[in-house]
Amino acid sequence: MINRRAFVSAALATPFLSLPVRSARAAAWPKAGPIRLVVASGAGGNADVVARIVAAELEPRLDQRILVENLSKASGMQATEAVSKADPDGYTLLVGTSSQLVHNIALFEPLPVDIKQTLRGVAMMNEVPMIMCVNKEDPAQSLTDMIERIKANPGDFQYGSGPAGTTTHITGALFLSRIGADIVHVPYPKSGEAMRDLIAGRLSFVFNPSLTAVVQVRDDAVRPLGVSAAARLDAVPEIPTISEAGLPDFVSQTWNTISAPSGTPDEIVQALNETVNEVVQSGAIRSRLEDLGSIVPAAMTPAEVDAYYTRQRDIWIPVVRGTGARRG
C-alpha cells in the first residue's frame, strides 16, 4: 500500500508539458513574477495539493514564477480577505473553495469583506466530494448499518470535521438532518486531525474530502461507507454513493477554483482562464486529478465560474445557516 507521503509526493511530481517559454498569454503580465497563489488550508490538504499540481504546469506557460502561500486561519477567511484587498494586477490569486466563497457568507457576522463584490471567478479546476469514513474496526459494514445504530443510540456517537462551517462539517450536519438524528460534533483546526482521531478510535465518523480520503481508503486505514457524489468515483469505484447506500439525492462537495480581486483586468483574467483550462483538461492532469479521487468538470469561462458561485450560494447558504454555526 502507498502511504500518504508517497501518494502526495507522487501527485506533485507531474512533469511539465513542453511549450514555448514565452507565450502570448505571458504578455498579459507587465513584469516577471512571482504570482502569489493563496490557499486557505495547510500543506497536504485538498486545496493545497491541487494548487501545487496546477501551479507547476502554469509556470512555464505563463513564464511567471508561482508561489503557493498557505493561509489557513479563520475557516479560510484570512486567505479570502488577503486576496480581496490585494492589488488587482494578476499577481495575487486565490484558490477559492466552497468553504471560503459560499459557507463563510453565512458563517461570519459581519463579513470582513463582501466576498460577492471583492472577488471574481477566473477558472474551475476540480470538484471534490466527501467520503464518509468510519474506523476500520467499527461494526457498521454499510451506511444503512450506521444509520440504524445512530438512530437507536445517538448519545453514543460523535463526528469530527475541519473548522465549523467548512464542507466537512456541513456535509455531516446535512447527513444528520436527513436521518433525523442529533449527535455531538467535534470541530478540529484541520480535517486531517479529525481523520487521525477517527483512525485512533476517538470519533464515530468523518466526512473527509475524497482527494485526501482515498489515501486512507487505499491504505486500509479506514472503512468507507459512501461518497457524496452523484456517481461513483473512478478512483475508488467500490465505494457506493450515499444516494445508492440509502439517502437519495445526497450530493455534497467542495471544489477548487481560481479567483482574483474584482478589479483584475479582463485580459489577465482571460489569459489565466485559458491557461488553467488547458492544464486541467489535458489528459495527464485530468487523469492525475481523477486518480486523486476528484472530478474534473468541463472547462468554464470566467462568467460561468461566477454563475457557478451564485448557484452554489443559492443552494448552500440556507443549509449552513440551518446548522446554527457562526464565526465572529
N, C-alpha and C positions, 0 to 999 in steps of 0.2 A: 504494500500500500504506500502511496505517496503521502508524505507529511505536509503540513500547512506551509512550512518554509520553502520546501522544494516546489510545491504547487505554485505559490505566488511568484517565486523566482522564475519558474518556467513561464509563467504568464507574462512577466515583464521582459522576457528575453526575445521579443519579436524582432526579427531583422528589419532594417529599413528597406523599403522598396526603392528601386533606382528611379531617380528623377533628375532633371536638370537642376543644378544647385540654386539658380536664381530664376524663379518663375514670375509670370506677370502678377500673380497674386501677392507675391512678396513685396511688390512695389506699393501696395496699399499702406505699408508702414514707412513712415518717413525716416526712421533711423534703425540701426541694429537693435536687437532685443536688450535685455531679456523680457519676455512676456511672463507675467505672473498668472498662473492658473491656480486659483484659490479653491481649496477643498474643505468642506465643513465636517471632516471626520479625520480620525487618526490614521497613521500609516497602517496599511494592510486591510483597511476597511473597504467596503464595496466601492464607494466613490473614488477612493484613493487608488485602488488597483486599476479601475477603468481609466482614470485620468492619466496615469503613468503609461499605460499601453498606448492610448491615443496621442499623448504629448510626444512620445518617442517617434511617432510617424509624422506628426505635424511639423516638427523642427526642420527637417530637410526640405519639405515642401514650401514652407514659408520663409526659409532662410533666416529664422529667428530662434534664438535660444529660448526654451520654455522652462520656467522654474515652477514645480508643483509645490504649493505652500499649504500646509495643514493648519487650519484654524478651527478647532473642534468645540469651542466653548458655546454655552447657551443654546443648545439644540440647533446649532448651525447659524444662529443669528449673528454671531461675531463675524463670520465669513461673509454673510449676506450684507451686513452693514458696511463692512470694509470695501466691498466691490461697489456697492451703491454710491459711496462717497468718493470713489476713485475718479481720476481724470478720465473722461470718455475718449481715450485716444487709441484703444486697441491693445494697450499694454497691461491691463488688469481685467481678467476674466474670471467667471465663477462656474464651478461645476454645480449646477442647480439641480436639486433633488426635490422629491415630494415633501419631505420634512421641512425644508427651508422655504420653498416657494408657494406651498399650499398650507400645510398644517400650522406653520408659525403665524399665519394671519389670524387663525382662531386661537392660538395658544398665548400670544403676548398681548397684554393690555397695560399700557398702549404699545403699539409697534414703534421701535426706534426709528424706522424708516418706512415709507409707504412702498412696499415691495412692488405693487402693481404699477407704480409710476416711476420708480427709480431704476428698474431693470428691464431689459428687453431680451427676448429669445433670440438665440443665434443658430443653434443646431441641436438635433437629437442624437444621442449616442446609443443608449440601450435602455431596456426596461428590465426590472429585477423583481420577480415575485418573491413571496416569503415561503419558506418551508417550515411546517410545524414539526418540531423535533421534541422527542422525549428521551429520557435516559435509556440506554440500551438494555438495562435490566428491568425497565418498567413492565408491569404485567399487561398493559394495553398493547394488543397486536394490531389494532386498527383504530381509525378515527372514531368509529361507532363505539368501540370498547371504551375509549377515553371519555367520550361524551356521556355515556351511561354512568361511568364511575364519578365524573364531576357532578352530575345532576343528583346522584344519590347521596354524596357526601362533600358538598362544596367547601366546607371548612377544612378539609384535608389537603387542599390544593393551593398552589401559588404559581404564578407565571412571571417570568423575567423578560426584560426588554432593555433597549437602549434608553436614552433620556425620555422623559414624559413628552408625549406629543409626536415622537418620531414614528415612522411607519411600523417598526417592530412593536411598539406599544399599541398604536391604533388598530393594527390587524388583530392583536389579541383581544382588545376591547370589543371589536366588531364580532369576533368569534363568540365571545361570551354573551353578547347581546342576542346573537342568532340562536344560541342554545338555551337562552333564558337562565343563565347562571351568573353568580357574582362571587368571585374569588379574590384573594389577595394579589395585588400587583406589586412587583418589586422592580423599580427602575434602576438602571446602572448608568454610569457615565458613558460606557461604550457597550454595544450589543455583544461584543466578543467576551466581555466579562460575565455577562449573563450566560453565555454558552459554556464558559468554564464552570460556573456553578451548576448548570444543568448536568454536565458530564460528571461532576463530583457528587451528584445526587441531592443537591440542595434546592432544586426547583422541579416543578411538575412538567412544565413545557416552556418552550421559547419559539416564537416565530422569527426565524433568522433569515436575512436576505440570502436568496439561493446562491448568489455569486460566492459567498463565503461558506454557506452551509454545506455545499456539495463536497467540500474538503472533509468535513467530519463524517458525512454520509459514506463517502468512498473509503475512509479510514475505519469505518465501523465503530466510530466513537459515540454515535447517537443513533436512535431509530427514527426515521422519518415517517410521519403519518399522512401527510398530504401537502400539496403545493397549491398556493393561492393564485393559480393562473387559469386561463380559460382552457388551456390544453396542456397535456404532459410535456415536460421539458426533454429535449433530445439528449441532454447531458445525463439525466437520471430518469429514463423512461419507465423504470419500475415503480416510481412513486406516483400514486394516483393523484388527480386533482382533488381538492377539497369538495368540489361540486360532485364528482364521482363518488367520493367517500361518504357523502351523506348530507351536505349543505348546498343545495342548488344555487347556482349563480354566485358563488363566493369567489370574488376576484379582488385581490388587493396587492399592490406592488409599489415599489419605489421606482425611480428612473434617474438617469444621469443625462443632463443636457448641458450645453454651454450657454451662459447668459453673459451680458455685458451691461455696463452703465447705459441708461436710456439715451444719452446724447451721443453715443458712439456713431461715427459717420456710417452711412449706408454702404459705402464702398468697402469699408473694413468688415462690416457685418457680413456682406455678401461674399467676400473673399474667404472669410472663416467658414461660412456655411458650406460653400462648395468644397473646401478642402476637408472639413470634418466629414462630410457626406462621402467624399471619395475614399477616405480612410476606413470608416466603419462599414461601408458597403463593399469593400474589397473582399475577395474570397478569404484571404489569410486572416484578416482582423475579424471579419464576421464569424469565421469558424472558431477563432480564439475566444471571442466573447460568448458564443453559444456553448462552447465546451466548458466555460466557467459557470454555466447554469443560467445565462441571461437570454433575453430576446432582443433581436435587432429589428426594429420596425423599418418600414420603407422610409427612404430619405424624406426629410421635411424642409420646406423653405423657412426663413425666419418668421414670416407671418403665420405659417402653420404651427410653428413651435409656440408662438404666443397664443394661438387659438387652443392648442393642447393644454397650456397652463389654465386657460379660462374654463375649459371643460372639467379639468381635474379639480379646480376650486369649487365649481358648482356642485360636484359630487361629494367632495371630502370635507369641506369646511363645516357643513352641518354635522357630519359624523364626529369630527374632532370636538366640536362644541358640546356634542351629546355626551362625551366622556367626562366632562367637567374638568379636564386637565387645564391648568393655567401656569403661565410663567410671568413674573413681573419684571 
